[in-house]
């Protein structure tokens, strides 16, 4: 939800790189459909696996859990949106945002004054939304058997993520308000400035941010490493390092990705993925992920993201002034250039991203269909092997393989698992 990702929303405006996208549809922890780790730009797969006994094939009890968890997540997508809007509205209508501005104005250097305000807003938002955030992020995940952390361990990493957001978020926030107060077409200049920022994040996240949460070590299974590097060489991805990460430290969820630009290219597998998938299944997964890289989906996604940023901020510039004029005495600010307007800006961006996410998700689904096919071609696995991989994703992650068409259209950045299974089986018969 928004409560722990205020900064993440503005950062994500610069990091909304639709591809590489998750291998399997993920549950967002924000009202906008942006992944809860807003600074993670890597393509990922997310599943969950038992650490004690095999979960596949699925038992009747596991199926009941799948239905319950999927139903909960479908509802939560709407609940988190409205809870996030409510939290930001409290900051506005209570006058807290204006009070924080007054406190921050005591700092003489403008940049640090904005940063002080930013910190106050984020901490207040975090506190207001903490009960709901803990319920969704800790108790629900624990209830369905995903978490391997105590509450204090989970909370410690959550606070670390918040600190990272505080550090990274100040750049777009300060730049935003500097432009609003200086340039008429601030939305256009901000969009241009978002390009190098997003590229920088893609470069530094895998080498500087991700290691704050997990240990990345050379792949221990050397036979598997040879297979992956052979696949990478065939795909034309040369000079990459292969790592495994101790994801089981946090949860039973699986992850694998190919990420980075320039000299930071890396192939990463979670230890939970290695434990629960066969060589053939891993080869298909990695070929899929390499497909994003080979087909330049990072750059295509960046283009879409930049266009989305520009359109979103243009809409804000055309609509937000009327709301400010209507509630200026309640909000205690009368112009967009006042930093106290930040919660209102975030509300507008949240609504815009929520309403238009079917478009961005539709583009992502098209990319996923493309690299599913590429994964079949490069890995050489059978259609049944690829279909089993998707079936496992459903079972391990308690993911609904056949959601309602409206849910898939609005929220899924991947085709449904059933459609993907039918597609790879059909491909094997071509």
C-alpha positions as CSV (number, residue, x, y, z in Angstrom):
1,X,0.0,0.0,0.0
2,X,1.0,3.6,-0.2
3,X,1.8,3.9,3.5
4,X,5.4,2.7,3.2
5,X,6.0,3.8,-0.4
6,X,5.2,7.5,-0.6
7,X,8.7,8.1,-2.0
8,X,8.4,5.0,-4.0
9,X,5.5,6.4,-6.0
10,X,7.6,9.3,-7.2
11,X,10.7,7.1,-7.7
12,X,8.5,4.6,-9.6
13,X,7.5,7.4,-12.0
14,X,11.2,7.3,-13.0
15,X,11.5,3.5,-12.7
16,X,8.2,2.5,-14.4
17,X,10.1,0.2,-16.8
18,X,7.5,-2.2,-17.8
19,X,10.0,-4.7,-19.0
20,X,11.7,-6.7,-17.9
21,X,8.5,-7.7,-16.2
22,X,7.9,-10.5,-13.7
23,X,7.8,-14.0,-15.1
24,X,4.5,-14.6,-13.2
25,X,2.0,-12.0,-12.2
26,X,2.9,-10.4,-8.9
27,X,0.7,-9.0,-6.2
28,X,1.4,-5.3,-5.8
29,X,1.7,-3.8,-2.4
30,X,0.8,-0.3,-3.6
31,X,-2.4,1.3,-4.9
32,X,-0.9,1.9,-8.3
33,X,0.1,-1.5,-9.4
34,X,3.8,-0.7,-8.8
35,X,5.7,-3.4,-7.1
36,X,6.3,-2.8,-3.4
37,X,10.0,-2.7,-3.8
38,X,9.8,0.4,-5.9
39,X,13.5,0.6,-6.7
40,X,13.7,-3.0,-8.0
41,X,13.8,-2.8,-11.8
42,X,14.8,-6.4,-12.5
43,X,12.6,-8.8,-14.3
44,X,11.5,-11.4,-11.8
45,X,9.6,-14.6,-11.3
46,X,7.7,-15.1,-8.0
47,X,6.5,-18.4,-6.7
48,X,6.4,-20.1,-3.3
49,X,7.6,-23.5,-2.4
50,X,7.5,-25.6,0.8
51,X,10.7,-26.0,2.6
52,X,9.6,-29.2,4.3
53,X,7.5,-31.2,1.9
54,X,6.8,-31.0,-1.9
55,X,3.8,-29.0,-2.9
56,X,3.5,-30.3,-6.4
57,X,1.3,-31.8,-7.6
58,X,-1.3,-29.8,-5.8
59,X,-3.3,-31.4,-2.9
60,X,-7.0,-30.5,-2.3
61,X,-5.9,-28.6,0.8
62,X,-3.4,-26.6,-1.2
63,X,-6.2,-25.9,-3.8
64,X,-8.4,-24.4,-1.1
65,X,-5.5,-22.2,0.0
66,X,-5.0,-21.1,-3.6
67,X,-8.6,-20.1,-4.0
68,X,-8.6,-18.2,-0.7
69,X,-5.3,-16.4,-1.3
70,X,-6.2,-15.4,-4.9
71,X,-9.6,-14.1,-3.8
72,X,-8.0,-12.1,-1.0
73,X,-5.5,-10.6,-3.4
74,X,-8.2,-9.7,-6.0
75,X,-10.0,-7.8,-3.3
76,X,-6.8,-6.3,-1.8
77,X,-5.9,-4.6,-5.1
78,X,-9.0,-2.3,-4.6
79,X,-8.7,-2.1,-0.8
80,X,-5.1,-1.0,-0.9
81,X,-5.9,1.7,-3.4
82,X,-8.6,3.3,-1.3
83,X,-6.6,2.9,2.0
84,X,-3.6,4.6,0.4
85,X,-5.8,7.5,-0.8
86,X,-7.4,7.8,2.6
87,X,-4.0,7.9,4.3
88,X,-2.8,10.7,2.0
89,X,-6.1,12.6,2.5
90,X,-5.6,12.6,6.3
91,X,-2.2,14.3,5.8
92,X,-3.9,16.9,3.6
93,X,-7.3,17.6,5.4
94,X,-5.8,17.5,8.9
95,X,-3.3,20.2,8.0
96,X,-0.4,18.0,8.8
97,X,1.3,18.5,5.5
98,X,1.2,22.3,6.0
99,X,2.6,21.9,9.5
100,X,5.4,19.8,8.2
101,X,6.2,22.5,5.6
102,X,6.4,25.1,8.4
103,X,8.7,22.9,10.4
104,X,10.9,22.2,7.4
105,X,11.1,25.9,6.4
106,X,13.3,26.4,9.4
107,X,16.1,24.7,7.4
108,X,17.8,27.5,5.5
109,X,19.1,25.5,2.5
110,X,16.2,24.8,0.1
111,X,17.3,21.3,-0.9
112,X,17.6,20.1,2.7
113,X,14.3,21.9,3.6
114,X,12.5,19.8,1.0
115,X,14.3,16.7,2.2
116,X,13.2,17.4,5.8
117,X,9.6,17.9,4.7
118,X,9.8,14.7,2.6
119,X,11.0,12.7,5.7
120,X,8.3,14.1,7.9
121,X,5.6,13.2,5.4
122,X,6.9,9.7,4.8
123,X,7.2,9.0,8.5
124,X,3.7,10.2,9.2
125,X,2.3,8.2,6.3
126,X,4.2,5.1,7.5
127,X,2.8,5.5,11.0
128,X,-0.8,6.1,9.8
129,X,-0.7,3.1,7.5
130,X,1.3,0.8,9.7
131,X,-1.5,-1.5,11.0
132,X,-2.8,-2.2,7.5
133,X,0.7,-2.6,6.1
134,X,1.7,-5.1,8.8
135,X,-1.5,-7.0,8.3
136,X,-0.9,-7.4,4.5
137,X,2.9,-7.6,4.5
138,X,3.5,-9.8,7.5
139,X,0.4,-11.6,8.9
140,X,-1.2,-12.5,5.6
141,X,2.1,-13.8,4.1
142,X,2.7,-15.7,7.3
143,X,-0.8,-17.2,7.4
144,X,-0.3,-18.7,3.9
145,X,3.2,-20.0,4.8
146,X,5.4,-17.7,2.7
147,X,7.5,-15.9,5.4
148,X,10.7,-17.3,6.9
149,X,11.2,-14.2,9.1
150,X,10.2,-13.2,12.6
151,X,8.3,-9.9,12.9
152,X,11.4,-8.0,14.0
153,X,13.4,-9.4,11.1
154,X,10.6,-8.5,8.7
155,X,10.2,-5.0,10.2
156,X,13.9,-4.3,10.1
157,X,14.1,-5.0,6.4
158,X,10.9,-3.0,5.9
159,X,12.5,0.0,7.6
160,X,15.7,-0.5,5.5
161,X,13.5,-0.3,2.4
162,X,11.9,2.9,3.7
163,X,15.4,4.4,4.3
164,X,16.4,3.6,0.7
165,X,13.2,5.2,-0.5
166,X,14.0,8.3,1.6
167,X,17.4,8.6,0.0
168,X,16.4,7.9,-3.6
169,X,13.1,9.7,-3.5
170,X,14.4,13.2,-2.6
171,X,16.0,13.6,-6.1
172,X,12.7,13.4,-8.1
173,X,10.8,15.3,-5.3
174,X,13.2,18.2,-5.2
175,X,13.5,18.3,-9.0
176,X,9.7,18.3,-9.3
177,X,9.2,21.3,-7.0
178,X,12.2,23.2,-8.4
179,X,10.7,22.9,-11.9
180,X,7.2,23.7,-10.9
181,X,8.4,27.0,-9.4
182,X,10.7,27.9,-12.3
183,X,9.3,26.6,-15.6
184,X,5.8,26.7,-17.1
185,X,6.1,23.3,-18.9
186,X,7.6,21.7,-15.9
187,X,6.0,18.3,-16.7
188,X,7.9,18.1,-20.0
189,X,11.3,19.0,-18.4
190,X,10.7,16.6,-15.5
191,X,10.0,13.8,-18.0
192,X,13.3,14.5,-19.8
193,X,15.1,14.5,-16.5
194,X,13.6,11.2,-15.6
195,X,15.4,9.4,-18.4
196,X,19.0,9.6,-17.0
197,X,17.6,9.0,-13.4
198,X,15.8,5.8,-14.5
199,X,18.9,4.5,-16.4
200,X,21.0,5.2,-13.3
201,X,18.6,3.2,-11.1
202,X,18.7,0.3,-13.5
203,X,22.5,0.3,-13.3
204,X,22.9,0.8,-9.5
205,X,20.0,-1.2,-8.1
206,X,21.4,-4.7,-8.8
207,X,24.9,-3.8,-7.5
208,X,24.2,-1.4,-4.7
209,X,20.6,-1.7,-3.5
210,X,19.7,-5.4,-3.8
211,X,22.8,-6.6,-1.8
212,X,21.6,-4.6,1.2
213,X,18.9,-7.2,1.6
214,X,20.5,-10.4,0.4
215,X,23.9,-12.1,-0.2
216,X,24.8,-12.6,-3.8
217,X,27.4,-15.4,-4.4
218,X,28.6,-17.4,-7.4
219,X,26.2,-20.1,-8.4
220,X,27.2,-23.2,-6.4
221,X,25.8,-25.8,-8.9
222,X,28.6,-25.6,-11.5
223,X,26.8,-27.9,-13.9
224,X,23.7,-25.6,-13.8
225,X,26.0,-22.6,-14.3
226,X,27.5,-24.1,-17.4
227,X,24.0,-24.7,-18.8
228,X,23.0,-21.1,-18.1
229,X,26.1,-19.6,-19.5
230,X,25.8,-21.7,-22.6
231,X,22.2,-20.5,-23.0
232,X,23.4,-16.9,-22.4
233,X,26.1,-17.2,-25.1
234,X,23.5,-18.6,-27.6
235,X,21.3,-15.6,-26.8
236,X,24.2,-13.2,-27.3
237,X,24.4,-12.1,-23.7
238,X,28.1,-12.2,-23.1
239,X,30.2,-11.1,-20.2
240,X,27.5,-11.8,-17.6
241,X,28.0,-13.1,-14.1
242,X,25.8,-15.8,-12.7
243,X,24.8,-15.4,-9.0
244,X,22.5,-17.2,-6.6
245,X,20.9,-15.2,-3.8
246,X,19.7,-16.4,-0.4
247,X,16.1,-15.6,-0.9
248,X,15.0,-18.2,1.6
249,X,16.3,-15.8,4.3
250,X,13.1,-13.9,3.8
251,X,10.5,-16.3,2.4
252,X,9.8,-19.4,0.3
253,X,9.1,-17.3,-2.8
254,X,11.2,-17.9,-5.9
255,X,12.9,-15.3,-8.1
256,X,15.2,-15.3,-11.1
257,X,16.2,-12.4,-13.3
258,X,18.6,-11.0,-15.9
259,X,19.2,-7.4,-15.3
260,X,21.7,-4.5,-15.5
261,X,23.0,-2.3,-18.2
262,X,26.5,-1.7,-19.6
263,X,29.0,-3.3,-17.2
264,X,26.5,-4.4,-14.6
265,X,24.9,-7.3,-16.5
266,X,24.1,-10.2,-14.2
267,X,22.0,-13.4,-14.1
268,X,20.5,-14.1,-10.7
269,X,18.7,-17.2,-9.4
270,X,17.2,-17.5,-6.0
271,X,18.2,-20.5,-3.9
272,X,14.5,-21.4,-3.6
273,X,14.2,-21.6,-7.4
274,X,17.2,-23.9,-7.7
275,X,15.8,-26.2,-5.0
276,X,12.3,-26.6,-6.4
277,X,12.6,-26.5,-10.2
278,X,14.2,-29.1,-12.4
279,X,17.1,-28.2,-14.8
280,X,14.7,-28.1,-17.8
281,X,12.3,-25.9,-16.0
282,X,15.1,-23.5,-14.9
283,X,16.4,-23.5,-18.4
284,X,13.0,-22.4,-19.7
285,X,12.7,-19.7,-17.0
286,X,16.1,-18.3,-17.7
287,X,15.5,-18.4,-21.5
288,X,12.4,-16.4,-20.9
289,X,14.2,-13.9,-18.8
290,X,17.0,-13.6,-21.3
291,X,14.4,-12.9,-23.9
292,X,13.5,-9.7,-22.2
293,X,17.2,-8.7,-22.4
294,X,17.7,-9.8,-26.0
295,X,14.6,-8.1,-27.3
296,X,15.6,-4.9,-25.6
297,X,12.4,-4.8,-23.4
298,X,14.3,-2.7,-20.9
299,X,14.6,0.1,-23.4
300,X,11.1,-0.4,-24.9
301,X,9.7,-0.4,-21.3
302,X,11.7,2.8,-20.5
303,X,10.2,4.5,-23.6
304,X,6.7,3.5,-22.5
305,X,7.5,4.6,-19.0
306,X,8.7,8.0,-20.1
307,X,5.6,8.6,-22.2
308,X,3.4,7.5,-19.3
309,X,5.3,9.9,-17.0
310,X,4.8,12.8,-19.4
311,X,1.1,12.1,-19.9
312,X,0.5,11.6,-16.1
313,X,2.2,14.9,-15.2
314,X,0.5,16.7,-18.0
315,X,-2.8,15.6,-16.6
316,X,-1.8,16.7,-13.1
317,X,-0.8,20.1,-14.5
318,X,-4.2,20.5,-16.1
319,X,-6.4,19.4,-13.2
320,X,-4.8,19.9,-9.8
321,X,-5.0,23.7,-9.7
322,X,-8.8,23.6,-9.4
323,X,-8.7,21.3,-6.4
324,X,-6.0,23.5,-4.7
325,X,-8.2,26.6,-5.3
326,X,-11.3,24.8,-3.9
327,X,-9.6,23.5,-0.7
328,X,-6.8,26.1,-0.2
329,X,-8.1,27.1,3.2
330,X,-8.4,23.5,4.4
331,X,-5.0,22.5,2.9
332,X,-3.3,25.7,4.0
333,X,-1.5,26.1,0.7
334,X,-2.7,27.9,-2.5
335,X,-0.3,26.8,-5.2
336,X,1.2,23.6,-6.6
337,X,4.8,25.0,-6.0
338,X,4.2,24.8,-2.2
339,X,5.9,21.5,-1.0
340,X,2.9,21.0,1.2
341,X,1.1,19.9,-1.9
342,X,3.1,16.6,-2.1
343,X,0.3,14.4,-0.7
344,X,-2.2,15.9,-3.2
345,X,0.2,15.3,-6.1
346,X,0.6,11.7,-4.9
347,X,-3.2,11.2,-4.8
348,X,-3.5,12.5,-8.4
349,X,-0.7,10.3,-9.6
350,X,-2.1,7.3,-7.8
351,X,-5.5,7.7,-9.4
352,X,-4.0,8.2,-12.8
353,X,-1.8,5.1,-12.5
354,X,-4.7,3.1,-11.2
355,X,-7.0,4.1,-14.0
356,X,-4.5,3.7,-16.8
357,X,-2.8,0.6,-15.6
358,X,-4.8,-1.6,-18.1
359,X,-2.8,0.1,-20.9
360,X,0.6,-0.4,-19.3
361,X,-0.3,-4.0,-18.2
362,X,-1.6,-4.7,-21.7
363,X,1.8,-3.7,-23.2
364,X,3.5,-5.9,-20.6
365,X,1.3,-8.9,-21.4
366,X,2.2,-8.5,-25.1
367,X,5.9,-8.6,-24.1
368,X,5.4,-11.6,-21.9
369,X,3.8,-13.6,-24.8
370,X,6.7,-12.7,-27.0
371,X,9.4,-13.9,-24.6
372,X,7.4,-17.0,-23.6
373,X,7.7,-18.0,-27.2
374,X,11.4,-17.0,-27.2
375,X,11.9,-19.1,-24.1
376,X,10.5,-22.2,-25.8
377,X,12.8,-21.6,-28.8
378,X,16.0,-21.0,-26.9
379,X,15.6,-23.6,-24.1
380,X,14.4,-26.4,-26.4
381,X,12.1,-27.8,-23.8
382,X,8.8,-29.5,-24.6
383,X,5.5,-27.8,-24.4
384,X,4.6,-30.0,-21.5
385,X,7.7,-29.0,-19.6
386,X,7.0,-25.4,-20.1
387,X,3.3,-25.9,-19.1
388,X,4.5,-27.7,-15.9
389,X,6.6,-24.7,-15.1
390,X,3.6,-22.5,-15.2
391,X,1.5,-25.0,-13.3
392,X,4.1,-25.0,-10.5
393,X,3.9,-21.2,-10.5
394,X,0.2,-21.4,-9.8
395,X,0.6,-24.1,-7.1
396,X,3.6,-22.7,-5.3
397,X,2.5,-19.1,-5.4
398,X,-1.2,-19.8,-4.7
399,X,-1.9,-17.9,-7.9
400,X,-5.3,-18.1,-9.7
401,X,-4.5,-19.7,-13.1
402,X,-7.7,-18.5,-14.6
403,X,-8.8,-15.2,-13.1
404,X,-11.9,-13.3,-14.2
405,X,-11.2,-11.5,-17.5
406,X,-11.8,-8.1,-15.9
407,X,-9.2,-8.8,-13.2
408,X,-6.7,-10.0,-15.7
409,X,-7.4,-7.0,-18.0
410,X,-7.0,-4.5,-15.2
411,X,-4.4,-5.8,-12.9
412,X,-2.3,-8.6,-14.5
413,X,0.9,-7.6,-16.2
414,X,1.1,-11.2,-17.5
415,X,-1.4,-13.4,-19.4
416,X,-3.1,-15.7,-17.0
417,X,-1.2,-18.9,-16.3
418,X,-3.9,-21.0,-18.0
419,X,-3.5,-19.0,-21.2
420,X,0.3,-19.4,-21.0
421,X,0.0,-23.1,-20.5
422,X,-2.3,-23.4,-23.5
423,X,0.1,-21.3,-25.5
424,X,3.2,-23.3,-24.9
425,X,1.4,-26.6,-25.4
426,X,0.1,-25.2,-28.7
427,X,3.6,-24.0,-29.7
428,X,5.0,-27.6,-29.2
429,X,2.5,-28.8,-31.8
430,X,3.4,-26.2,-34.5
